[in-house]
Amino acid sequence: MKKTGNEYFDSEEFRELLADYETSIDAGLPVFMDANELAEIADYYQMSEEYEKAEDAITLALSLSPGAISPLTYRIHEALYNGDTQQAWNWLDQIVEKSEPDYIYNRAEIMIAEGKIEEADSYLREEFKSVPPDEYQDYVIDVAHIYSDYGHNEKAMEWIIRSHSEDSPDYQELVGRTLFGLGKYKDCEQVFKKLIDRDPFSKHYWHALASAQFMDGDYPNAIQSSEYAIAIDPKDPDGLIAKANGLFRMNNFEEALKYYERYSEQMPDDEFAYLYQGTCLSNLGRTKEAIDKLEKAKKMGGDQSTYYNDIIPELAFVYGEDGQIDKGLALLNETDDTDCDHVQMELAKGYLLLTADRPLEAEMHFNTAISICDNFNEVFLRIIVSLYDNRYLEAAYKLFGKYFAMVSSDNKDGYAYMALCCYDLKRYEEFLSYLKQACKVNPTECHHVLHDLFPEGMKPENYYEYIKNKMKS
């Protein structure tokens, strides 16, 4: 029996239960277990990706106890995973123990899966009125877990606030995950650092910490945290991909490539890693190899891939780098009849045409992107950046001026790009002004765009003072 990372499934108690079950099954003997135990065994098999064994265990549980809540909960979750809420309601109707908390949770979860968030919340709050005082804490935490699992972090936090703070790892992890979902990465980081102090050999905690640091733009520490996970388990896919992503964001493409390749050794069917292997190779000037990796990612995922909107433009750009502009355009044109992000594809066509010094054709595609987009400011900024990247500096400068004249006062995007454009045009006073604003409102963009102008490892918050002092001297 392999380790799962689940405290109960890795316990001696469950190991003995599973051993008894498997002994009976292997010998063709009757299984003397209740529905709850069999549902736990099915959950274990499902987590271990032994799906046929999971199905056998849950079928046995329902044959022994047709209306039992645990195996029917398993079926409900199975139906929800498959997007079949009607089947989930059918399974719910078969539950006999309708006064149990799990029945309430299942009912609410189906509503949430159907997008009826407020209806589910009203139902849960109404049922909460009948919960005995000694069960309040369990109820609110269970509800918070449900909302957190479905990504409704505002609701999760509302229920967490109703609870009494606990020092238990489960409670603290729930708080950390919810803070992460709310974008409060610094607070999330502090939660997982405390959990790591208690259990420094938890890969799971190191992954969570690395994710918070990565999302906060703290790539050096995200890399370091991922290294601890890799030290615990050198073949850990989550640790490997986290380090690869951090190195990529630090523009260390050579090292990032190595870790994406190590990740692919563990997860050979994940096209994400091949996408980024191709991108690393492109940045390293190894165009032919980049095309091979990106073609592999395209073939693996097809037009149903989660990363389709990233793979196709990247492959088209690399074909452009290889002098095959028309092949890249043909690839992008193939997406016209697919269910994809057509704004992204039109922007990619425009960018590729700019690289071939065909600005009038590029303008046509940029105009199409604007006409079909839902967020004009975002698309307009991407067009300006495309012009800058392809050295249409004066045109980019003028359009940046229009962009900043139309965005709201709380806008955080584009200042670093404008700073770099001013720097290239030797408009140094404007460069300093936009740099100061970029450092203040968007350090992540600031690092991404301007890091080459500063010493390696310098924090974006220090860019302005550094360059100001350098210009004085």
Long-range contacts (C-beta under 8 A, 24 or more apart in sequence): 2-48, 4-44, 4-47, 4-48, 5-203, 5-204, 6-47, 8-40, 9-43, 9-44, 9-47, 14-40, 14-44, 17-41, 18-44, 21-57, 25-56, 31-60, 34-64, 34-65, 34-68, 35-61, 35-62, 35-64, 35-65, 35-68, 35-70, 35-71, 36-68, 36-70, 38-64, 38-70, 38-71, 39-68, 39-70, 39-71, 39-73, 39-74, 40-70, 42-71, 42-74, 43-74, 66-94, 67-94, 67-95, 67-96, 67-97, 68-96, 68-97, 69-95, 69-96, 69-97, 69-100, 69-102, 69-103, 70-102, 72-106, 73-102, 73-106, 76-106, 76-109, 76-110, 80-109, 80-110, 80-113, 85-110, 85-113, 85-114, 88-113, 101-135, 101-138, 101-139, 101-142, 105-142, 105-143, 105-146, 108-143, 108-146, 109-146, 109-150, 112-146, 112-147, 112-150, 112-152, 113-150, 117-152, 117-155, 121-155, 136-163, 137-163, 137-164, 137-166, 141-170, 141-171, 141-174, 144-174, 144-178, 145-174, 148-174, 148-177, 148-178, 148-181, 151-181, 153-178, 153-181, 153-182, 154-182, 156-181, 157-182, 169-195, 169-198, 169-199, 173-205, 173-208, 176-208, 176-212, 177-208, 180-208, 180-211, 180-212, 180-215, 183-215, 185-212, 185-213, 185-215, 185-216, 186-212, 186-216, 188-212, 189-213, 189-216, 200-228, 201-232, 203-229, 203-232, 203-233, 203-236, 203-238, 203-239, 206-232, 206-239, 207-238, 207-239, 207-242, 210-239, 210-242, 210-246, 211-242, 214-242, 214-245, 214-246, 214-249, 217-443, 217-444, 217-447, 219-246, 219-249, 219-250, 220-246, 220-250, 220-457, 222-246, 223-247, 223-250, 235-266, 236-266, 237-263, 237-266, 237-267, 240-266, 241-272, 241-273, 244-273, 244-276, 245-276, 248-276, 248-279, 248-280, 249-448, 251-283, 251-451, 253-280, 253-281, 253-283, 253-284, 254-280, 254-284, 256-280, 257-281, 257-284, 269-300, 271-296, 271-297, 271-298, 271-300, 271-301, 271-305, 271-307, 271-311, 272-297, 272-306, 272-307, 274-300, 275-307, 275-310, 275-311, 275-314, 278-314, 278-315, 278-318, 279-314, 282-314, 282-317, 282-318, 282-321, 287-318, 287-321, 287-322, 288-322, 290-318, 291-315, 291-318, 291-319, 291-322, 294-318, 303-335, 303-338, 303-339, 303-340, 308-338, 308-340, 309-340, 309-341, 309-344, 309-345, 312-340, 312-345, 312-348, 313-344, 313-345, 313-348, 313-351, 316-348, 316-352, 317-348, 317-351, 317-352, 317-355, 320-352, 320-355, 320-356, 321-355, 325-352, 325-353, 325-355, 325-356, 328-352, 329-353, 342-372, 343-369, 343-372, 343-373, 343-379, 346-372, 347-379, 347-382, 347-383, 347-386, 350-383, 350-386, 351-386, 351-389, 351-390, 354-386, 354-387, 354-389, 354-390, 354-392, 355-390, 359-392, 362-386, 377-403, 377-406, 377-407, 377-411, 378-413, 381-413, 381-414, 381-417, 384-414, 384-417, 385-417, 388-417, 388-420, 388-421, 393-421, 393-424, 393-425, 394-425, 396-421, 397-421, 397-422, 397-425, 397-427, 411-441, 412-441, 412-442, 412-445, 413-442, 413-445, 414-445, 415-441, 415-442, 415-445, 415-446, 416-442, 416-445, 416-446, 416-448, 416-449, 416-450, 417-445, 417-449, 419-449, 419-450, 420-449, 420-450, 423-453, 428-471, 432-464, 432-467, 432-468, 432-471, 435-463, 435-464, 435-467, 436-464, 438-463, 439-463, 439-464
